[in-house]
């Protein structure tokens, strides 16, 4: 999987849900993205949620100094069902354009596993050290868009004690979360303590171990801050720091689940 799709998949992961209601409700969320303190992108999400189902539609566009070097515009969506302990997607899609190249992914899921996938461009003839994705690795996955919408259950302190099996149509990776305390966070729609998780990336398949980008990201620790959505046990990211070879890439929610 190319390094750019890995980054866009992580960008797409920053979506959220809202309180569970019998009637569908729509919530809006926005993020600013900066690289070494300089603004590089903006992301926005619209989430529709009721007691049994959810859908999320998101957009991402480069901005500021980033447009001088590379222009990125994209959209992503997911829909699925709400279970007692997790959200389960049934359809995930991603489409974006970087400079003059187009990328797209469409993944159908059933029961938490991959039923079918279509990506463009598909991978050319793999090199010798390429690690292929196997059917066994796709029996239980989460999508990059709603995969970070976490249900905490009765013990929010255990929010960061989990591993998330991400799949975006190209590659399988496990995000391994571990607790790193709490920190205060305030934005339009939320004010309080956020749960902080340290995250290590374990690339399972769909990549080349010799890739410089792969070697770099697997040595790093990502930090994610989660906040509760209104009066529910659903938590979503409000802040994140992702190391890159240039410097830290930071996401900060400027609006969090506003109706």
C-alpha positions in Angstrom: 0.0 0.0 0.0 1.5 3.4 -0.9 2.4 5.7 2.0 -0.2 8.4 0.9 -3.2 6.0 1.3 -1.9 5.1 4.7 -2.0 8.7 5.7 -5.4 9.4 4.1 -6.8 6.3 5.9 -5.6 7.8 9.2 -7.1 11.1 8.3 -10.4 9.5 7.5 -10.5 7.8 10.9 -11.4 11.1 12.6 -15.2 10.9 12.6 -17.7 10.6 15.4 -21.2 9.8 16.4 -23.8 11.4 18.6 -26.3 10.5 21.3 -28.5 7.5 20.6 -32.1 8.5 19.8 -35.1 6.7 18.3 -35.4 9.4 15.6 -32.4 10.0 13.4 -30.3 13.0 14.3 -27.6 14.7 12.4 -24.3 16.0 13.9 -21.5 18.1 12.5 -17.8 17.9 13.4 -14.8 19.8 12.1 -11.0 19.4 12.4 -8.0 21.5 11.7 -4.9 19.6 10.6 -1.4 21.1 11.0 2.1 19.9 10.2 4.9 21.1 12.5 2.5 23.8 13.6 1.5 25.0 10.1 -2.0 24.6 8.8 -2.2 22.0 6.0 -5.8 20.7 5.8 -9.4 20.9 7.1 -11.8 18.0 7.6 -15.5 17.9 8.3 -18.0 15.2 9.0 -21.7 14.8 9.0 -23.0 11.9 11.2 -26.6 10.6 11.1 -27.4 8.3 14.0 -30.4 6.5 15.6 -30.7 3.6 17.9 -29.9 0.9 15.4 -27.9 2.4 12.5 -25.4 5.1 11.7 -23.9 6.8 8.7 -20.9 9.2 8.3 -20.0 11.4 5.4 -16.7 13.2 5.5 -14.6 15.5 3.4 -10.9 16.4 3.5 -9.1 19.2 1.7 -5.6 20.5 1.9 -5.2 24.2 2.8 -2.7 26.9 3.6 1.0 26.2 2.7 0.2 22.6 1.8 -1.5 23.7 -1.4 1.8 25.1 -2.6 3.4 21.6 -2.6 0.5 19.2 -3.0 -3.3 19.6 -3.4 -5.4 16.9 -1.8 -9.2 16.7 -1.9 -11.3 13.7 -0.9 -14.4 12.3 0.6 -15.3 9.2 2.6 -18.4 7.6 3.8 -19.5 4.6 5.9 -22.8 3.1 7.0 -23.6 0.3 9.4 -25.4 -0.9 12.5 -25.0 -0.1 16.2 -24.5 -3.1 18.5 -24.3 -3.4 22.3 -20.5 -3.2 22.3 -19.4 -1.9 19.0 -20.4 -0.2 15.7 -20.3 -2.6 12.7 -19.9 -1.2 9.2 -21.6 -2.7 6.1 -20.2 -0.3 3.5 -17.1 1.9 3.5 -15.8 4.1 0.7 -12.9 6.5 0.1 -12.2 8.6 -3.0 -9.5 11.3 -3.2 -7.3 13.2 -5.6 -3.7 14.1 -4.9 -2.1 16.3 -7.5 -3.2 14.5 -10.7 -3.6 11.1 -9.3 -7.0 9.5 -8.2 -7.4 6.9 -5.6 -10.6 5.0 -4.6 -11.7 2.2 -2.3 -15.1 0.5 -1.9 -15.4 -2.2 0.8 -18.5 -4.2 1.5 -18.7 -5.9 4.9 -20.9 -8.5 6.5 -20.8 -9.5 10.2 -17.6 -7.6 10.8 -15.7 -9.3 7.9 -15.0 -8.2 4.3 -17.5 -9.5 1.8 -15.9 -7.7 -1.3 -13.6 -4.9 -2.1 -12.8 -2.8 -5.1 -9.9 -0.3 -5.3 -8.3 1.9 -8.0 -5.6 1.9 -8.9 -5.1 -1.7 -7.9 -1.6 -2.8 -7.0 0.7 -3.6 -9.9 2.7 -6.9 -9.8 3.9 -7.0 -6.2 7.6 -7.0 -5.5 9.4 -10.0 -3.9 9.1 -8.7 -0.3 5.4 -7.7 -0.6 3.2 -9.2 2.2 -0.2 -10.2 0.7 -3.5 -9.8 2.5 -5.1 -13.2 3.2 -8.8 -14.1 3.6 -8.2 -15.1 7.2 -7.0 -11.6 8.0 -10.3 -10.1 6.7 -12.7 -12.1 8.8 -12.8 -9.4 11.5 -12.0 -5.8 10.6 -13.0 -2.2 11.2 -13.1 0.6 8.7 -10.9 3.7 9.0 -13.8 6.0 9.2 -16.0 4.6 12.0 -13.3 2.3 13.5 -12.4 5.0 16.1 -16.0 5.4 17.3 -15.5 3.4 20.4 -18.2 2.2 22.9 -16.7 2.3 26.4 -19.4 0.2 28.1 -19.6 0.4 31.9 -15.9 1.1 32.4 -14.6 4.2 30.4 -11.2 3.7 32.0 -10.8 0.6 29.8 -11.3 2.6 26.6 -7.6 2.3 25.6 -7.3 -1.4 26.4 -8.0 -2.7 22.9 -6.6 -3.4 19.4 -8.3 -2.2 16.3 -8.0 -4.4 13.1 -8.1 -1.7 10.4 -8.7 -2.4 6.7 -9.0 0.2 4.0 -9.2 -2.0 0.9 -5.4 -2.0 0.4 -3.8 -3.0 3.7 -4.5 -4.6 7.0 -3.0 -2.9 10.1 -3.6 -3.3 13.8 -3.8 -0.2 15.9 -2.8 -1.2 19.4 -4.1 1.2 22.1 -2.8 1.6 25.6 -3.8 4.0 28.4 -1.8 7.3 28.8 -3.9 9.2 31.3 -6.4 12.1 30.9 -6.0 15.7 29.7 -8.3 18.7 29.7 -9.8 19.6 26.3 -12.2 22.3 25.2 -13.8 23.1 21.9 -17.2 24.1 20.4 -19.5 21.3 21.7 -17.2 19.8 24.4 -15.4 20.8 27.6 -13.9 18.4 30.0 -11.3 15.6 30.4 -10.3 13.5 27.4 -8.9 10.0 27.7 -5.5 9.8 26.1 -4.4 6.6 24.3 -0.9 5.8 23.1 -1.2 3.9 19.8 1.3 1.7 18.0 0.8 0.6 14.4 1.4 -3.1 13.5 1.2 -3.5 9.8 -0.2 -7.0 9.2 -0.3 -7.3 5.4 -0.7 -5.4 2.1 2.7 -3.7 2.5 6.5 -4.0 1.8 8.6 -4.4 5.0 11.5 -2.7 3.2 9.5 0.5 2.6 11.1 3.5 4.4 7.6 4.7 5.3 6.6 1.3 6.8 9.8 1.1 8.9 9.2 4.7 10.2 5.6 4.4 11.2 6.0 1.1 13.0 8.7 2.6 15.2 6.5 5.6 16.2 3.8 6.1 18.9 0.6 8.0 17.8 -1.4 9.8 20.5 -5.2 9.9 20.4 -7.5 11.8 22.7 -11.0 10.6 23.1 -14.1 12.4 24.5 -17.6 11.2 25.2 -20.4 12.1 22.9 -23.1 13.8 25.0 -24.6 11.4 27.5 -23.7 8.1 25.7 -20.9 5.6 26.1 -19.6 6.4 22.6 -16.2 8.1 22.5 -14.5 9.7 19.5 -11.2 11.5 18.8 -10.9 15.2 19.6 -7.2 15.5 19.2 -4.4 13.4 17.7 -0.7 13.6 17.1 0.8 11.4 14.3 4.6 11.4 13.8 5.8 11.9 10.2 9.3 12.1 8.7 8.9 15.8 8.4 7.4 16.5 11.9 4.3 15.9 13.9 0.9 15.9 12.1 -1.7 17.2 14.5 -5.5 17.0 14.4 -7.7 19.2 16.6 -11.5 19.3 16.7 -12.8 22.8 16.3 -16.4 21.6 16.5 -17.5 18.4 18.2 -20.9 16.8 17.5 -22.9 20.0 17.0 -26.5 19.4 15.9 
